[in-house]
Amino acid sequence: QVQLVESGGGLVQAGGSLRLSCAASGTIFSIKTMDWYRQAPGKQRELVATITNFGSTNYADSVKGRFTISRDNAKNTVYLQMNSLKPEDTAVYYCKIRLSLNNDYWGQGTQVTVSS
């Protein structure tokens, strides 16, 4: 069984920064991709950032240049550094890891609220 524990969400003013963490535990041999998604009220869940086991990253256009995804393979942890936050970044943020094809695990979500 694999569990993901997220932390780092909260309330911040526009222009501020937050750092999200997501730690995976359980029977894990390797993690292929680690992702951050977000879901705002009334909207569909969207992919924010991805990092592969080779360290390649990809970002949604809306966060490029402001967010940075990174991972610590020794700790099975993925991070999302969020700078220059905007009110439209307000959402519940979820991490997802892929151990193999069709073998994904999701975190419970952490609320990020950006006030104007």
Secondary structure, DSSP 8 states (H G I E B T S, - for coil): -EEEEEE--EEEETT--EEEEEEEEES-S---EEEEEEE-TTS--EEEEEE-TT--EEE-TTTTTTEEEEEETTTTEEEEEE-S--GGG-EEEEEEEEEETTEEEE---EEEEEE-
